[in-house]
């Protein structure tokens, strides 16, 4: 029996939606083929070196060939019907934008959380009765009809199939998606508070439960906890003592409790922004060299916002072209989940760059982070693995502390030693420029 009175918990109507084998499905649709009836793999290389990896495989390819998204290229079986393609990230981003724009027809922006390029969370609590006002329908019937309506809307517009987890909160929707929806004939499943005992507690192995990796499973094992049911019925005081606040979070999750309400998690926005820009010492023509500088600047400004206790939920990238080019350059921004992680910010800026860059000669680069939030006001991202979160935070802090004590060049990333890198050369420039003056290295 659960230790919680679920009648006191928030009751929301949440859909966690996953685009089924997204990259592979996009490639199937682009070729006029059925995503569920075509054998296709997206590979980091399609030559015969065997050095690449399968980045995505269609459901049929997984079923017939037994491959996964970590299969090496030389381990992919030969099959006359198998299509091998190279990835096209810009195309996938465009399709993701199309899909989320469809979602916006059914929920307000504050009720939509774009978790990744193939997953989104929709809180349909406020629009459920708007689209299905029939009072003879039960809440469960309306939820299923809503999920099916969105599936058909996306399928008709993009050709992509969706799997949907329905839940009384975001966690239950996620668990339904991961453990049941993907195996359902309709690609839809629903987990409610009353399902916790018979469904949540029976997730096995523990690593199939969202947020529990092998390391955490071993830690639980040392505490005498070997199942989700045992975790749900463990002493919360002991969990707090051994694991801190994360122990209590795991305890709540094992009992199906998640009090997150998407519209309430929008961080307090501050108008202030942090950024930096530089005029390069020569024209840059090689894309990898340009990306190296973008990553260096992403890291530099990330260090600044961490030092001032902020996270950012909006990144802006400015690329100025050489005067020989017909265009002057471009400036684009992208909303992201609030973060101060160098890794995540670099990734977002590179996505922006690759989406808009077309081979021009580059002479000027600028990076700005806005929509800043005090770190103490940011709610933890429940859909980011705990071990990975802590690992990245600790790494950033260690690097920041070493540089603060011994200077920037005391520790540098390998890409800062490559051709085109600028951060070491610029480390001798006068620092302290707030707002992105040329050459400023504040934060490093």
C-alpha positions in Angstrom: 0.0 0.0 0.0 1.3 3.4 -0.9 2.4 5.9 1.8 0.7 8.8 -0.1 -2.9 10.0 -0.2 -3.2 10.5 -3.9 -6.4 12.6 -3.5 -4.2 15.3 -2.1 -1.7 15.2 -5.1 -2.1 17.4 -8.2 -4.3 15.7 -10.8 -3.2 16.9 -14.2 -3.8 15.6 -17.8 -0.3 15.2 -19.2 0.9 13.8 -22.5 4.5 12.8 -23.0 5.0 12.4 -26.7 7.8 10.7 -28.5 8.4 10.8 -32.3 8.9 7.1 -33.1 12.5 6.4 -34.3 12.6 10.1 -35.3 15.7 10.4 -37.4 15.0 7.2 -39.3 11.3 8.1 -39.7 12.2 11.5 -41.2 14.5 9.8 -43.7 11.8 7.3 -44.6 9.2 10.1 -45.2 11.7 12.1 -47.3 12.0 9.0 -49.6 8.2 8.5 -49.8 8.4 5.3 -47.7 6.4 4.1 -44.7 8.3 4.7 -41.5 7.0 1.5 -39.9 7.4 -0.8 -43.0 10.8 0.2 -44.2 14.2 -1.0 -43.1 16.5 2.0 -42.8 19.4 3.1 -40.6 20.9 6.5 -40.1 24.6 6.0 -39.7 27.5 8.4 -38.9 29.2 6.9 -41.9 28.0 4.9 -44.8 31.4 3.8 -46.3 33.1 0.5 -45.7 35.5 1.5 -43.0 33.2 0.1 -40.3 34.1 3.0 -38.0 30.7 4.6 -37.8 27.7 4.0 -35.5 24.0 3.6 -36.1 22.4 6.8 -34.8 18.9 5.7 -35.5 17.1 2.6 -36.9 13.6 2.2 -38.1 11.4 -0.1 -36.1 11.4 -2.8 -38.8 15.2 -2.7 -39.0 15.4 -3.2 -35.2 13.0 -6.1 -35.4 14.4 -8.0 -38.3 18.1 -7.2 -38.0 18.3 -7.0 -34.2 20.2 -3.7 -34.3 20.0 -0.8 -31.9 21.1 2.9 -31.8 24.6 1.9 -30.6 25.4 -0.8 -33.1 28.7 -0.3 -34.9 28.6 0.1 -38.7 30.5 -3.2 -39.3 28.1 -5.1 -37.1 25.0 -4.1 -39.3 24.0 -7.2 -41.2 23.8 -7.1 -45.0 20.2 -7.1 -46.2 19.0 -6.3 -49.7 16.1 -4.2 -48.4 18.2 -2.2 -45.9 18.6 1.5 -46.7 21.7 3.2 -45.2 21.8 7.0 -45.0 23.9 9.7 -43.4 22.4 12.1 -40.8 20.9 15.5 -41.8 20.5 17.4 -38.5 19.2 20.6 -40.1 16.4 18.5 -41.7 15.5 16.9 -38.4 15.4 20.2 -36.6 13.0 21.6 -39.2 10.7 18.6 -38.8 10.9 18.9 -35.0 9.8 22.6 -35.3 6.9 21.5 -37.5 5.7 19.0 -35.0 5.9 21.3 -32.0 4.1 24.0 -34.0 1.3 21.5 -34.4 1.3 20.9 -30.6 0.9 24.7 -30.1 -2.5 24.4 -31.7 -3.7 22.4 -28.7 -1.9 24.0 -25.8 -0.5 27.3 -24.7 3.3 27.8 -24.8 3.5 27.6 -21.0 1.9 24.2 -21.2 4.4 22.9 -23.7 7.9 21.7 -22.7 10.2 20.6 -25.5 12.4 18.0 -23.8 14.5 16.9 -26.8 14.5 16.8 -30.6 12.0 13.9 -30.5 10.2 14.3 -27.1 7.8 16.9 -25.8 5.5 17.2 -22.8 2.0 18.7 -23.1 -0.2 19.6 -20.2 -3.6 19.5 -21.7 -5.5 20.1 -18.4 -6.7 23.5 -19.5 -7.7 22.5 -23.0 -9.1 19.0 -22.6 -12.7 20.1 -22.2 -12.2 22.8 -24.8 -11.6 20.2 -27.5 -13.9 17.5 -26.0 -16.8 19.3 -24.2 -19.1 16.3 -24.3 -20.0 15.7 -20.7 -21.0 12.0 -21.4 -17.3 11.2 -22.0 -15.1 10.2 -19.0 -11.9 12.0 -18.3 -10.0 8.9 -19.4 -11.9 8.8 -22.7 -11.2 12.5 -23.4 -7.5 11.9 -22.7 -7.3 9.0 -25.2 -9.2 11.0 -27.8 -6.9 13.9 -27.3 -3.8 11.7 -27.7 -5.2 10.1 -30.8 -6.2 13.5 -32.3 -2.6 14.7 -31.9 -1.2 11.5 -33.4 -3.4 11.9 -36.5 -2.6 15.6 -36.8 1.1 15.0 -36.9 0.8 11.9 -39.1 -1.2 13.8 -41.7 1.1 16.8 -41.7 4.5 15.2 -41.5 4.1 11.4 -42.0 5.7 10.8 -38.6 4.2 8.4 -36.1 4.0 9.3 -32.4 3.9 7.3 -29.2 2.1 8.9 -26.3 2.2 8.3 -22.6 -0.8 9.7 -20.7 -0.4 10.4 -16.9 -1.9 12.2 -13.9 1.5 14.0 -13.7 4.6 14.3 -16.0 6.4 11.4 -14.3 3.5 8.9 -14.7 3.2 10.0 -18.4 7.0 9.4 -18.9 6.8 5.9 -17.2 3.8 5.0 -19.4 5.6 6.1 -22.5 8.8 4.2 -21.7 7.3 1.0 -20.4 4.0 0.5 -22.2 3.2 2.9 -25.1 6.1 1.8 -27.3 4.7 -1.8 -27.1 1.0 -0.9 -27.6 -0.8 -1.4 -30.9 -2.1 2.1 -30.7 1.2 3.5 -29.4 -0.8 5.0 -26.5 -0.9 4.0 -22.9 -2.1 5.7 -19.7 -0.8 5.4 -16.1 -2.8 6.9 -13.3 -2.3 7.1 -9.5 -4.3 4.0 -9.1 -1.9 2.2 -11.3 1.2 2.8 -9.1 1.0 -0.4 -7.2 0.3 -2.7 -10.2 2.5 -0.9 -12.8 5.1 1.4 -11.3 6.1 -1.0 -8.6 6.5 -3.8 -11.1 9.0 -2.0 -13.4 12.0 -4.4 -13.7 14.9 -4.2 -13.8 15.3 -1.0 -11.8 17.3 0.6 -14.6 14.1 0.5 -16.7 12.7 3.2 -14.3 13.3 6.7 -15.5 16.3 8.3 -13.8 17.9 5.1 -12.4 21.1 4.2 -14.0 23.4 1.3 -13.2 25.4 3.3 -10.7 22.3 4.3 -8.8 21.0 0.7 -9.0 24.2 -0.4 -7.3 23.9 2.2 -4.6 20.4 1.1 -3.9 21.5 -2.5 -3.8 24.1 -1.7 -1.1 21.2 -0.2 0.9 19.3 -3.4 0.6 16.9 -2.1 -2.1 16.5 -4.3 -5.1 13.1 -3.3 -6.6 11.0 -0.2 -7.2 8.5 -1.6 -4.7 11.2 -1.8 -2.0 12.3 1.8 -2.9 8.7 3.0 -2.6 8.4 1.5 0.9 11.8 2.4 2.1 12.4 4.7 5.0 12.5 8.2 3.5 14.7 9.5 6.4 17.4 6.9 5.5 17.2 7.7 1.8 17.7 11.4 2.7 20.6 10.6 4.9 22.3 8.4 2.3 21.5 10.3 -0.9 20.3 13.7 0.1 17.5 15.5 -1.6 17.8 13.1 -4.6 17.0 10.2 -2.2 13.7 11.8 -1.4 13.0 12.5 -5.0 13.5 8.8 -5.9 11.2 7.9 -3.0 8.5 10.1 -4.3 9.0 8.9 -7.9 8.8 5.3 -6.9 5.4 6.1 -5.4 4.3 7.8 -8.6 4.4 11.3 -7.1 5.6 14.3 -9.1 4.2 17.7 -8.2 5.6 19.5 -11.3 3.1 21.7 -13.1 4.6 22.9 -16.4 3.0 26.4 -16.4 4.4 27.0 -12.9 8.0 26.1 -13.7 8.7 29.0 -16.1 11.6 30.7 -14.4 11.7 34.4 -13.4 13.2 36.2 -16.3 15.7 38.9 -15.8 16.3 41.4 -18.6 20.1 41.4 -18.1 22.2 39.3 -20.5 25.8 38.2 -20.7 27.8 37.9 -23.9 31.0 38.4 -25.7 32.1 38.9 -29.3 35.4 38.9 -31.2 36.7 40.0 -34.6 38.9 37.1 -35.8 42.5 37.8 -36.8 41.8 36.4 -40.3 39.0 35.1 -42.4 37.8 31.6 -41.3 36.8 29.3 -44.2 36.9 25.9 -42.5 33.7 25.0 -40.6 35.4 22.9 -37.9 37.7 25.9 -37.1 34.7 28.2 -36.8 32.9 25.7 -34.5 36.0 25.5 -32.3 35.8 29.3 -31.7 32.0 29.1 -31.1 32.6 26.4 -28.5 35.3 28.4 -26.8 33.1 31.4 -26.6 30.2 29.3 -25.3 32.4 28.1 -22.5 33.7 31.6 -21.7 30.2 33.1 -21.3 29.0 30.0 -19.5 31.7 30.6 -16.9 30.5 34.2 -16.5 26.9 33.3 -15.8 28.0 30.6 -13.4 30.1 33.0 -11.5 27.2 35.4 -11.1 24.8 32.7 -10.1 22.6 32.6 -13.2 21.3 30.1 -15.7 20.1 31.0 -19.2 17.1 29.8 -21.2 17.9 31.6 -24.4 21.1 31.5 -26.5 22.0 33.9 -29.3 24.6 33.4 -32.0 25.9 36.2 -34.2 28.1 35.3 -37.2 29.6 38.1 -39.2 30.9 37.4 -42.7 34.0 38.7 -44.5 33.3 41.9 -46.4 33.9 39.9 -49.6 30.7 38.0 -49.0 27.4 39.2 -50.5 25.7 39.0 -47.1 26.8 40.6 -43.8 26.1 37.6 -41.7 23.3 36.3 -39.5 22.0 36.4 -35.9 19.6 33.8 -34.5 18.5 32.8 -31.0 17.0 29.6 -29.6 15.0 29.0 -26.4 16.4 26.1 -24.3 15.7 24.6 -20.9 17.4 26.8 -18.2 21.0 25.7 -17.8 24.6 26.9 -17.0 26.2 23.8 -18.4 29.1 24.4 -20.8 28.3 21.2 -22.6 24.6 21.9 -23.1 25.2 25.6 -24.1 27.9 24.6 -26.6 25.6 22.0 -28.1 22.8 24.5 -28.6 25.0 27.1 -30.2 26.5 24.5 -32.6 22.9 23.5 -33.6 22.1 27.1 -34.4 25.4 27.5 -36.4 24.9 24.4 -38.5 21.3 25.3 -39.2 22.2 28.7 -40.8 25.8 28.5 -41.9 26.3 27.8 -45.7 30.0 27.9 -46.2 30.7 31.7 -46.1 34.0 33.2 -44.9 33.6 34.3 -41.3 35.4 37.2 -39.6 33.2 38.0 -36.5 31.6 35.8 -33.9 29.3 36.8 -31.0 27.6 34.7 -28.2 24.9 36.0 -25.9 22.9 34.3 -23.1 19.7 36.0 -22.1 16.4 35.2 -20.2 18.6 34.7 -17.1 17.3 33.1 -13.9 18.8 33.0 -10.4 20.2 29.5 -9.9 18.2 29.3 -6.6 14.9 29.8 -8.4 15.4 27.1 -11.1 13.6 23.9 -10.6 15.5 20.7 -11.2 15.0 19.2 -14.6 13.2 15.9 -13.7 14.0 14.4 -17.1 17.8 14.7 -16.9 19.7 11.7 -15.5 20.9 12.6 -12.0 24.4 11.1 -12.4 25.0 13.0 -15.7 23.7 16.3 -14.2 26.1 16.0 -11.2 29.0 14.9 -13.4 28.7 18.0 -15.7 28.1 20.4 -12.8 31.2 19.1 -11.0 33.4 19.3 -14.1 32.4 22.9 -14.8 33.0 23.9 -11.2 36.5 22.2 -11.1 37.5 23.9 -14.4 36.2 27.3 -13.1 38.1 27.0 -9.8 41.4 26.0 -11.4 41.3 28.9 -13.9 40.3 31.3 -11.2 43.3 30.3 -9.1 46.0 29.6 -11.8 44.7 31.4 -14.9 43.0 30.4 -18.0 45.8 28.4 -19.6 46.2 26.2 -16.6 43.6 23.9 -18.1 42.2 24.0 -21.7 40.1 21.7 -23.8 41.8 19.7 -26.6 40.0 21.7 -29.2 41.7 24.9 -27.9 45.0 23.4 -29.1 43.7 22.8 -32.6 44.0 25.0 -35.7 41.8 28.1 -35.6 41.4 28.1 -31.8 41.6 31.6 -30.2 41.1 31.3 -26.5 44.7 30.8 -25.5 45.9 33.6 -27.7 43.2 35.9 -26.3 44.0 34.9 -22.7 46.7 37.6 -22.6 44.3 40.3 -23.5 42.8 42.6 -20.9 39.8 41.0 -19.2 36.9 42.5 -17.5 34.8 43.7 -20.4 31.1 43.3 -19.5 28.8 43.1 -22.4 31.1 41.6 -25.0 33.8 44.1 -25.9 36.3 42.9 -28.4 38.8 40.7 -26.8 37.2 40.6 -23.4 37.9 37.3 -21.5 35.9 38.0 -18.4 35.0 34.6 -16.8 38.1 32.8 -17.9 
